[in-house]
Amino acid sequence: MKRTRLDAYRMRHDLDSIWLARPENFAWLTGGNNVVDRAGDLGVAAAGYDGHEVTVITDNIEAARLAEEELADERVVTYDWYSGSLADAVASYTEEAAAADFRVSGLRHVDISALRYPLTEDDIETYRELGRETAEVLEGVCRGLEPTSTERKVAAELRGELAERGIDSPVALVGGAKRAREYRHYTPTTKKLGKYALVSVTARRDGLYASCTRTVAFDAPEWLESRHEAATTVETAALAATQQVGQTGGEAREVFGAIQEAYREVSYPREWKHHHQGGAAGYRGREWIATPWHDGEVTLPMAYAWNPTVQGAKSEDTVLVTEDEPEVFTTTGEWPTRTVSEGEFELERPAILHLD
């Protein structure tokens, strides 16, 4: 199916081949990981599709490892690392009309992000495993929290447990009672958790990203429960609107309008202004982030990670939205939940875990 999408794109733009070196695109096409330096925008290999086969170009440092550990049946072409750059190697290999998702002399630039969705059946199966394991780790770490735990210690444990399962964690946020209330992105510090904590993670494996948040309370502030319920209500409204808008091929701004209305209904009409609300998920943490003006198409079936916040509270999971029943990827079935309804749309949302 992915090659079919690329074929249609090639024919529409009169291209003989398309070369992909951005990690999200490389992973989407090959299922492999071309990242060595996570600080860079490009990987160490480019995958090219010409309508017949996928060819991977990389240097002699990476070729054997990629072939043995990251790739399936793709042909690997190698160049000496000291002879030039990846872009140079792609340019010299390509003779006909071609495009790339990075700067290559003589090639057109291509943005294939829209080809990454909707998800394929293989994507969905891979996502299920990633979501379940991410939730298992996050919830396991949360059950072991104590008021005296520091934010950084919790984040380190979370990252370590995920790494043991081969899962990377580009985002790991831990906010204790004071900082979770003050900041929407509670990057971990040496402060202790105190009365309650929000723990959020965006996890990545096989190119796919799963995000989720859990709330743990030891001596919960009196306002926490109501704000948490408000956040879960907004999240459910977002998912219900996603399904409705996706069925008609509508745009992200329509879902955002439903989010704004949900905030008004729970008596927090301005909270959406303090933090982005999330959007589609897949081969990026957010394939797109919704705004009041975003015209991106809402597609089905697709993963969505909406993350509404109400000062000091947050609700977030990665959910497969189809025309039928939604499926929460990031769930274990072992965390306390509450049923939230938006019309006929009904979903179990994580409740606050109270620890003595």
VEXNU-510254 format. One record per residue (C-alpha): residue in three letters; z, y, x. Coordinates in nm, 3 decimals. Example, Ala and Ser with C-alpha at 12.3 -4.5 7.8 and 13.67 -1.06 7.14 Angstrom:
BEGIN
rec code:ALA; zz:0.780; yy:-0.450; xx:1.230
rec code:SER; zz:0.714; yy:-0.106; xx:1.367
//
This chain:
BEGIN
rec code:MET; zz:0.000; yy:0.000; xx:0.000
rec code:LYS; zz:0.079; yy:0.242; xx:0.283
rec code:ARG; zz:-0.253; yy:0.177; xx:0.450
rec code:THR; zz:-0.423; yy:0.227; xx:0.114
rec code:ARG; zz:-0.267; yy:0.572; xx:0.090
rec code:LEU; zz:-0.380; yy:0.653; xx:0.443
rec code:ASP; zz:-0.732; yy:0.530; xx:0.365
rec code:ALA; zz:-0.752; yy:0.760; xx:0.064
rec code:TYR; zz:-0.628; yy:1.050; xx:0.277
rec code:ARG; zz:-0.876; yy:0.973; xx:0.555
rec code:MET; zz:-1.170; yy:0.964; xx:0.317
rec code:ARG; zz:-1.060; yy:1.279; xx:0.138
rec code:HIS; zz:-1.043; yy:1.468; xx:0.468
rec code:ASP; zz:-1.336; yy:1.298; xx:0.646
rec code:LEU; zz:-1.118; yy:1.143; xx:0.917
rec code:ASP; zz:-1.181; yy:0.830; xx:1.119
rec code:SER; zz:-0.819; yy:0.793; xx:1.229
rec code:ILE; zz:-0.474; yy:0.943; xx:1.181
rec code:TRP; zz:-0.209; yy:0.947; xx:1.456
rec code:LEU; zz:0.162; yy:0.962; xx:1.380
rec code:ALA; zz:0.433; yy:1.037; xx:1.638
rec code:ARG; zz:0.697; yy:1.205; xx:1.426
rec code:PRO; zz:0.979; yy:0.949; xx:1.387
rec code:GLU; zz:0.977; yy:0.952; xx:1.007
rec code:ASN; zz:0.601; yy:0.889; xx:0.994
rec code:PHE; zz:0.599; yy:0.630; xx:1.274
rec code:ALA; zz:0.876; yy:0.437; xx:1.098
rec code:TRP; zz:0.704; yy:0.466; xx:0.760
rec code:LEU; zz:0.382; yy:0.314; xx:0.893
rec code:THR; zz:0.511; yy:0.055; xx:1.141
rec code:GLY; zz:0.872; yy:-0.011; xx:1.039
rec code:GLY; zz:0.970; yy:0.054; xx:1.401
rec code:ASN; zz:1.171; yy:0.317; xx:1.578
rec code:ASN; zz:0.996; yy:0.535; xx:1.839
rec code:VAL; zz:1.301; yy:0.751; xx:1.919
rec code:VAL; zz:1.470; yy:0.763; xx:2.258
rec code:ASP; zz:1.586; yy:1.124; xx:2.270
rec code:ARG; zz:1.729; yy:1.214; xx:1.930
rec code:ALA; zz:1.718; yy:1.583; xx:2.015
rec code:GLY; zz:1.338; yy:1.586; xx:2.007
rec code:ASP; zz:1.099; yy:1.621; xx:1.713
rec code:LEU; zz:0.863; yy:1.354; xx:1.843
rec code:GLY; zz:0.906; yy:0.995; xx:1.948
rec code:VAL; zz:0.783; yy:0.820; xx:2.261
rec code:ALA; zz:0.491; yy:0.650; xx:2.088
rec code:ALA; zz:0.214; yy:0.737; xx:1.843
rec code:ALA; zz:0.077; yy:0.499; xx:1.581
rec code:GLY; zz:-0.288; yy:0.541; xx:1.489
rec code:TYR; zz:-0.460; yy:0.395; xx:1.184
rec code:ASP; zz:-0.840; yy:0.378; xx:1.168
rec code:GLY; zz:-0.893; yy:0.191; xx:0.843
rec code:HIS; zz:-0.882; yy:-0.149; xx:1.011
rec code:GLU; zz:-0.576; yy:-0.178; xx:1.230
rec code:VAL; zz:-0.278; yy:0.011; xx:1.365
rec code:THR; zz:-0.278; yy:0.092; xx:1.735
rec code:VAL; zz:0.033; yy:0.217; xx:1.910
rec code:ILE; zz:-0.001; yy:0.431; xx:2.222
rec code:THR; zz:0.299; yy:0.468; xx:2.451
rec code:ASP; zz:0.377; yy:0.489; xx:2.821
rec code:ASN; zz:0.451; yy:0.201; xx:3.055
rec code:ILE; zz:0.826; yy:0.269; xx:3.034
rec code:GLU; zz:0.840; yy:0.188; xx:2.661
rec code:ALA; zz:0.551; yy:-0.048; xx:2.594
rec code:ALA; zz:0.721; yy:-0.386; xx:2.644
rec code:ARG; zz:1.037; yy:-0.287; xx:2.458
rec code:LEU; zz:0.849; yy:-0.149; xx:2.159
rec code:ALA; zz:0.619; yy:-0.450; xx:2.141
rec code:GLU; zz:0.907; yy:-0.697; xx:2.156
rec code:GLU; zz:1.174; yy:-0.518; xx:1.953
rec code:GLU; zz:1.020; yy:-0.255; xx:1.724
rec code:LEU; zz:0.669; yy:-0.360; xx:1.629
rec code:ALA; zz:0.508; yy:-0.649; xx:1.442
rec code:ASP; zz:0.138; yy:-0.714; xx:1.501
rec code:GLU; zz:0.030; yy:-0.366; xx:1.605
rec code:ARG; zz:-0.191; yy:-0.340; xx:1.911
rec code:VAL; zz:-0.020; yy:-0.156; xx:2.199
rec code:VAL; zz:-0.214; yy:0.064; xx:2.440
rec code:THR; zz:-0.028; yy:0.176; xx:2.751
rec code:TYR; zz:-0.066; yy:0.470; xx:2.986
rec code:ASP; zz:0.128; yy:0.548; xx:3.306
rec code:TRP; zz:0.412; yy:0.787; xx:3.236
rec code:TYR; zz:0.318; yy:1.007; xx:3.533
rec code:SER; zz:-0.047; yy:1.043; xx:3.433
rec code:GLY; zz:0.009; yy:1.285; xx:3.146
rec code:SER; zz:0.171; yy:1.329; xx:2.807
rec code:LEU; zz:0.156; yy:1.126; xx:2.488
rec code:ALA; zz:-0.072; yy:1.392; xx:2.344
rec code:ASP; zz:-0.304; yy:1.358; xx:2.643
rec code:ALA; zz:-0.318; yy:0.980; xx:2.598
rec code:VAL; zz:-0.403; yy:1.008; xx:2.228
rec code:ALA; zz:-0.669; yy:1.271; xx:2.298
rec code:SER; zz:-0.836; yy:1.058; xx:2.564
rec code:TYR; zz:-0.827; yy:0.745; xx:2.346
rec code:THR; zz:-0.972; yy:0.912; xx:2.037
rec code:GLU; zz:-1.345; yy:0.985; xx:2.033
rec code:GLU; zz:-1.426; yy:1.037; xx:1.664
rec code:ALA; zz:-1.292; yy:1.266; xx:1.390
rec code:ALA; zz:-0.916; yy:1.233; xx:1.400
rec code:ALA; zz:-0.595; yy:1.411; xx:1.307
rec code:ALA; zz:-0.234; yy:1.388; xx:1.424
rec code:ASP; zz:0.107; yy:1.495; xx:1.299
rec code:PHE; zz:0.174; yy:1.660; xx:1.638
rec code:ARG; zz:-0.028; yy:1.890; xx:1.858
rec code:VAL; zz:-0.314; yy:1.704; xx:2.027
rec code:SER; zz:-0.607; yy:1.883; xx:2.188
rec code:GLY; zz:-0.926; yy:1.835; xx:1.986
rec code:LEU; zz:-0.750; yy:1.676; xx:1.686
rec code:ARG; zz:-0.675; yy:1.835; xx:1.352
rec code:HIS; zz:-0.317; yy:1.865; xx:1.237
rec code:VAL; zz:-0.204; yy:1.650; xx:0.947
rec code:ASP; zz:0.103; yy:1.653; xx:0.723
rec code:ILE; zz:0.139; yy:1.314; xx:0.553
rec code:SER; zz:0.487; yy:1.370; xx:0.410
rec code:ALA; zz:0.359; yy:1.337; xx:0.052
rec code:LEU; zz:0.221; yy:0.992; xx:0.136
rec code:ARG; zz:0.573; yy:0.863; xx:0.204
rec code:TYR; zz:0.657; yy:0.859; xx:-0.165
rec code:PRO; zz:0.694; yy:0.698; xx:-0.406
rec code:LEU; zz:0.874; yy:0.413; xx:-0.232
rec code:THR; zz:0.704; yy:0.076; xx:-0.191
rec code:GLU; zz:0.866; yy:-0.252; xx:-0.289
rec code:ASP; zz:0.936; yy:-0.329; xx:0.076
rec code:ASP; zz:1.098; yy:0.013; xx:0.116
rec code:ILE; zz:1.321; yy:-0.055; xx:-0.184
rec code:GLU; zz:1.438; yy:-0.392; xx:-0.052
rec code:THR; zz:1.520; yy:-0.242; xx:0.286
rec code:TYR; zz:1.696; yy:0.048; xx:0.117
rec code:ARG; zz:1.918; yy:-0.184; xx:-0.086
rec code:GLU; zz:2.059; yy:-0.342; xx:0.229
rec code:LEU; zz:2.105; yy:-0.009; xx:0.405
rec code:GLY; zz:2.277; yy:0.148; xx:0.104
rec code:ARG; zz:2.515; yy:-0.142; xx:0.048
rec code:GLU; zz:2.615; yy:-0.166; xx:0.414
rec code:THR; zz:2.659; yy:0.210; xx:0.445
rec code:ALA; zz:2.888; yy:0.212; xx:0.144
rec code:GLU; zz:3.083; yy:-0.088; xx:0.277
rec code:VAL; zz:3.153; yy:0.091; xx:0.603
rec code:LEU; zz:3.234; yy:0.427; xx:0.446
rec code:GLU; zz:3.466; yy:0.281; xx:0.186
rec code:GLY; zz:3.633; yy:0.052; xx:0.439
rec code:VAL; zz:3.709; yy:0.347; xx:0.665
rec code:CYS; zz:3.834; yy:0.551; xx:0.371
rec code:ARG; zz:4.080; yy:0.283; xx:0.264
rec code:GLY; zz:4.243; yy:0.304; xx:0.605
rec code:LEU; zz:4.296; yy:0.679; xx:0.605
rec code:GLU; zz:4.636; yy:0.842; xx:0.642
rec code:PRO; zz:4.741; yy:1.205; xx:0.598
rec code:THR; zz:4.801; yy:1.226; xx:0.973
rec code:SER; zz:4.454; yy:1.097; xx:1.064
rec code:THR; zz:4.244; yy:1.362; xx:1.235
rec code:GLU; zz:3.898; yy:1.448; xx:1.109
rec code:ARG; zz:3.738; yy:1.360; xx:1.442
rec code:LYS; zz:3.912; yy:1.025; xx:1.464
rec code:VAL; zz:3.787; yy:0.933; xx:1.118
rec code:ALA; zz:3.434; yy:1.043; xx:1.203
rec code:ALA; zz:3.439; yy:0.843; xx:1.527
rec code:GLU; zz:3.554; yy:0.530; xx:1.345
rec code:LEU; zz:3.286; yy:0.579; xx:1.079
rec code:ARG; zz:3.009; yy:0.622; xx:1.337
rec code:GLY; zz:3.133; yy:0.326; xx:1.539
rec code:GLU; zz:3.150; yy:0.089; xx:1.243
rec code:LEU; zz:2.801; yy:0.188; xx:1.135
rec code:ALA; zz:2.667; yy:0.144; xx:1.488
rec code:GLU; zz:2.804; yy:-0.211; xx:1.494
rec code:ARG; zz:2.561; yy:-0.284; xx:1.210
rec code:GLY; zz:2.270; yy:-0.115; xx:1.381
rec code:ILE; zz:2.297; yy:0.192; xx:1.161
rec code:ASP; zz:2.267; yy:0.539; xx:1.307
rec code:SER; zz:2.464; yy:0.828; xx:1.155
rec code:PRO; zz:2.283; yy:1.163; xx:1.196
rec code:VAL; zz:2.545; yy:1.324; xx:0.970
rec code:ALA; zz:2.914; yy:1.234; xx:0.956
rec code:LEU; zz:3.134; yy:1.493; xx:0.787
rec code:VAL; zz:3.510; yy:1.464; xx:0.745
rec code:GLY; zz:3.706; yy:1.740; xx:0.578
rec code:GLY; zz:4.080; yy:1.743; xx:0.532
rec code:ALA; zz:4.252; yy:1.925; xx:0.247
rec code:LYS; zz:4.223; yy:2.271; xx:0.402
rec code:ARG; zz:3.873; yy:2.262; xx:0.546
rec code:ALA; zz:3.708; yy:2.065; xx:0.261
rec code:ARG; zz:3.814; yy:2.347; xx:0.031
rec code:GLU; zz:3.693; yy:2.622; xx:0.266
rec code:TYR; zz:3.359; yy:2.481; xx:0.385
rec code:ARG; zz:3.075; yy:2.290; xx:0.222
rec code:HIS; zz:2.977; yy:2.130; xx:0.555
rec code:TYR; zz:3.310; yy:2.014; xx:0.691
rec code:THR; zz:3.206; yy:1.917; xx:1.042
rec code:PRO; zz:3.502; yy:1.723; xx:1.187
rec code:THR; zz:3.769; yy:1.889; xx:1.400
rec code:THR; zz:4.105; yy:1.786; xx:1.546
rec code:LYS; zz:4.286; yy:1.895; xx:1.228
rec code:LYS; zz:4.480; yy:1.636; xx:1.028
rec code:LEU; zz:4.364; yy:1.535; xx:0.681
rec code:GLY; zz:4.673; yy:1.638; xx:0.490
rec code:LYS; zz:4.683; yy:1.595; xx:0.113
rec code:TYR; zz:4.328; yy:1.470; xx:0.060
rec code:ALA; zz:3.992; yy:1.426; xx:0.233
rec code:LEU; zz:3.620; yy:1.427; xx:0.169
rec code:VAL; zz:3.416; yy:1.190; xx:0.388
rec code:SER; zz:3.037; yy:1.216; xx:0.383
rec code:VAL; zz:2.770; yy:1.032; xx:0.577
rec code:THR; zz:2.395; yy:1.022; xx:0.609
rec code:ALA; zz:2.302; yy:0.689; xx:0.763
rec code:ARG; zz:1.968; yy:0.571; xx:0.902
rec code:ARG; zz:1.817; yy:0.231; xx:0.973
rec code:ASP; zz:1.457; yy:0.109; xx:0.975
rec code:GLY; zz:1.354; yy:0.471; xx:0.928
rec code:LEU; zz:1.525; yy:0.509; xx:0.589
rec code:TYR; zz:1.818; yy:0.741; xx:0.516
rec code:ALA; zz:2.110; yy:0.685; xx:0.280
rec code:SER; zz:2.373; yy:0.948; xx:0.198
rec code:CYS; zz:2.705; yy:0.916; xx:0.018
rec code:THR; zz:3.046; yy:1.083; xx:-0.014
rec code:ARG; zz:3.388; yy:0.948; xx:-0.102
rec code:THR; zz:3.711; yy:1.128; xx:-0.189
rec code:VAL; zz:4.055; yy:1.001; xx:-0.088
rec code:ALA; zz:4.382; yy:1.160; xx:-0.201
rec code:PHE; zz:4.738; yy:1.112; xx:-0.078
rec code:ASP; zz:4.904; yy:1.398; xx:-0.266
rec code:ALA; zz:4.618; yy:1.545; xx:-0.464
rec code:PRO; zz:4.614; yy:1.916; xx:-0.552
rec code:GLU; zz:4.636; yy:1.963; xx:-0.927
rec code:TRP; zz:4.282; yy:2.103; xx:-0.944
rec code:LEU; zz:4.110; yy:1.822; xx:-0.751
rec code:GLU; zz:4.057; yy:1.581; xx:-1.039
rec code:SER; zz:3.891; yy:1.836; xx:-1.268
rec code:ARG; zz:3.664; yy:1.969; xx:-0.994
rec code:HIS; zz:3.568; yy:1.617; xx:-0.889
rec code:GLU; zz:3.479; yy:1.532; xx:-1.249
rec code:ALA; zz:3.272; yy:1.849; xx:-1.272
rec code:ALA; zz:3.078; yy:1.750; xx:-0.960
rec code:THR; zz:3.010; yy:1.399; xx:-1.092
rec code:THR; zz:2.892; yy:1.548; xx:-1.421
rec code:VAL; zz:2.645; yy:1.775; xx:-1.244
rec code:GLU; zz:2.521; yy:1.489; xx:-1.026
rec code:THR; zz:2.462; yy:1.269; xx:-1.331
rec code:ALA; zz:2.278; yy:1.551; xx:-1.505
rec code:ALA; zz:2.059; yy:1.589; xx:-1.196
rec code:LEU; zz:1.971; yy:1.220; xx:-1.195
rec code:ALA; zz:1.900; yy:1.219; xx:-1.570
rec code:ALA; zz:1.671; yy:1.517; xx:-1.528
rec code:THR; zz:1.504; yy:1.351; xx:-1.230
rec code:GLN; zz:1.412; yy:1.053; xx:-1.445
rec code:GLN; zz:1.288; yy:1.270; xx:-1.731
rec code:VAL; zz:1.087; yy:1.505; xx:-1.510
rec code:GLY; zz:0.953; yy:1.217; xx:-1.300
rec code:GLN; zz:0.814; yy:1.043; xx:-1.607
rec code:THR; zz:0.589; yy:1.340; xx:-1.673
rec code:GLY; zz:0.502; yy:1.417; xx:-1.311
rec code:GLY; zz:0.697; yy:1.741; xx:-1.319
rec code:GLU; zz:0.829; yy:1.953; xx:-1.035
rec code:ALA; zz:1.157; yy:1.980; xx:-0.845
rec code:ARG; zz:1.232; yy:2.324; xx:-0.987
rec code:GLU; zz:1.260; yy:2.167; xx:-1.333
rec code:VAL; zz:1.536; yy:1.938; xx:-1.209
rec code:PHE; zz:1.702; yy:2.233; xx:-1.043
rec code:GLY; zz:1.703; yy:2.415; xx:-1.375
rec code:ALA; zz:1.891; yy:2.121; xx:-1.527
rec code:ILE; zz:2.139; yy:2.137; xx:-1.238
rec code:GLN; zz:2.202; yy:2.506; xx:-1.301
rec code:GLU; zz:2.257; yy:2.436; xx:-1.669
rec code:ALA; zz:2.499; yy:2.152; xx:-1.587
rec code:TYR; zz:2.705; yy:2.384; xx:-1.367
rec code:ARG; zz:2.725; yy:2.630; xx:-1.656
rec code:GLU; zz:2.838; yy:2.356; xx:-1.894
rec code:VAL; zz:3.126; yy:2.254; xx:-1.665
rec code:SER; zz:3.231; yy:2.621; xx:-1.633
rec code:TYR; zz:3.118; yy:2.671; xx:-1.271
rec code:PRO; zz:2.797; yy:2.871; xx:-1.324
rec code:ARG; zz:2.774; yy:3.011; xx:-0.969
rec code:GLU; zz:2.871; yy:2.706; xx:-0.764
rec code:TRP; zz:2.511; yy:2.604; xx:-0.700
rec code:LYS; zz:2.467; yy:2.916; xx:-0.488
rec code:HIS; zz:2.720; yy:2.798; xx:-0.228
rec code:HIS; zz:2.547; yy:2.477; xx:-0.115
rec code:HIS; zz:2.210; yy:2.306; xx:-0.145
rec code:GLN; zz:2.204; yy:2.043; xx:-0.419
rec code:GLY; zz:2.003; yy:1.773; xx:-0.243
rec code:GLY; zz:1.677; yy:1.615; xx:-0.351
rec code:ALA; zz:1.446; yy:1.323; xx:-0.273
rec code:ALA; zz:1.549; yy:1.082; xx:0.003
rec code:GLY; zz:1.350; yy:0.832; xx:0.204
rec code:TYR; zz:1.219; yy:0.856; xx:0.559
rec code:ARG; zz:1.409; yy:1.180; xx:0.601
rec code:GLY; zz:1.764; yy:1.259; xx:0.493
rec code:ARG; zz:1.600; yy:1.472; xx:0.228
rec code:GLU; zz:1.225; yy:1.443; xx:0.188
rec code:TRP; zz:1.257; yy:1.773; xx:0.009
rec code:ILE; zz:1.547; yy:1.988; xx:-0.105
rec code:ALA; zz:1.519; yy:2.134; xx:-0.452
rec code:THR; zz:1.540; yy:2.509; xx:-0.515
rec code:PRO; zz:1.480; yy:2.719; xx:-0.827
rec code:TRP; zz:1.118; yy:2.761; xx:-0.709
rec code:HIS; zz:1.037; yy:2.430; xx:-0.539
rec code:ASP; zz:0.706; yy:2.294; xx:-0.671
rec code:GLY; zz:0.729; yy:1.949; xx:-0.511
rec code:GLU; zz:0.633; yy:1.663; xx:-0.742
rec code:VAL; zz:0.913; yy:1.443; xx:-0.873
rec code:THR; zz:0.785; yy:1.089; xx:-0.823
rec code:LEU; zz:0.908; yy:0.750; xx:-0.946
rec code:PRO; zz:1.023; yy:0.507; xx:-0.816
rec code:MET; zz:1.200; yy:0.712; xx:-0.554
rec code:ALA; zz:1.541; yy:0.751; xx:-0.395
rec code:TYR; zz:1.728; yy:1.070; xx:-0.475
rec code:ALA; zz:2.046; yy:1.200; xx:-0.315
rec code:TRP; zz:2.188; yy:1.487; xx:-0.517
rec code:ASN; zz:2.508; yy:1.633; xx:-0.373
rec code:PRO; zz:2.666; yy:1.893; xx:-0.602
rec code:THR; zz:2.988; yy:2.058; xx:-0.485
rec code:VAL; zz:3.264; yy:2.240; xx:-0.668
rec code:GLN; zz:3.491; yy:2.415; xx:-0.421
rec code:GLY; zz:3.685; yy:2.133; xx:-0.254
rec code:ALA; zz:3.507; yy:1.852; xx:-0.441
rec code:LYS; zz:3.174; yy:1.675; xx:-0.398
rec code:SER; zz:2.980; yy:1.390; xx:-0.558
rec code:GLU; zz:2.697; yy:1.214; xx:-0.374
rec code:ASP; zz:2.520; yy:0.880; xx:-0.366
rec code:THR; zz:2.166; yy:0.765; xx:-0.296
rec code:VAL; zz:2.013; yy:0.641; xx:-0.618
rec code:LEU; zz:1.683; yy:0.471; xx:-0.695
rec code:VAL; zz:1.537; yy:0.646; xx:-0.999
rec code:THR; zz:1.271; yy:0.460; xx:-1.194
rec code:GLU; zz:1.148; yy:0.482; xx:-1.551
rec code:ASP; zz:1.414; yy:0.227; xx:-1.642
rec code:GLU; zz:1.779; yy:0.194; xx:-1.540
rec code:PRO; zz:1.881; yy:0.381; xx:-1.224
rec code:GLU; zz:2.007; yy:0.176; xx:-0.931
rec code:VAL; zz:2.273; yy:0.314; xx:-0.699
rec code:PHE; zz:2.187; yy:0.202; xx:-0.347
rec code:THR; zz:2.511; yy:0.319; xx:-0.185
rec code:THR; zz:2.759; yy:0.110; xx:-0.378
rec code:THR; zz:2.976; yy:-0.195; xx:-0.323
rec code:GLY; zz:3.119; yy:-0.239; xx:-0.672
rec code:GLU; zz:3.469; yy:-0.226; xx:-0.521
rec code:TRP; zz:3.544; yy:0.147; xx:-0.534
rec code:PRO; zz:3.710; yy:0.297; xx:-0.844
rec code:THR; zz:3.456; yy:0.460; xx:-1.077
rec code:ARG; zz:3.429; yy:0.656; xx:-1.399
rec code:THR; zz:3.145; yy:0.636; xx:-1.648
rec code:VAL; zz:2.954; yy:0.962; xx:-1.682
rec code:SER; zz:2.693; yy:1.018; xx:-1.953
rec code:GLU; zz:2.415; yy:1.269; xx:-1.993
rec code:GLY; zz:2.267; yy:1.197; xx:-2.333
rec code:GLU; zz:2.149; yy:0.835; xx:-2.324
rec code:PHE; zz:2.157; yy:0.836; xx:-1.944
rec code:GLU; zz:2.477; yy:0.669; xx:-1.823
rec code:LEU; zz:2.601; yy:0.602; xx:-1.471
rec code:GLU; zz:2.913; yy:0.484; xx:-1.293
rec code:ARG; zz:3.023; yy:0.752; xx:-1.048
rec code:PRO; zz:3.282; yy:0.715; xx:-0.772
rec code:ALA; zz:3.629; yy:0.834; xx:-0.870
rec code:ILE; zz:3.899; yy:0.961; xx:-0.637
rec code:LEU; zz:4.077; yy:0.685; xx:-0.447
rec code:HIS; zz:4.450; yy:0.756; xx:-0.453
rec code:LEU; zz:4.643; yy:0.612; xx:-0.159
rec code:ASP; zz:5.022; yy:0.607; xx:-0.147
//
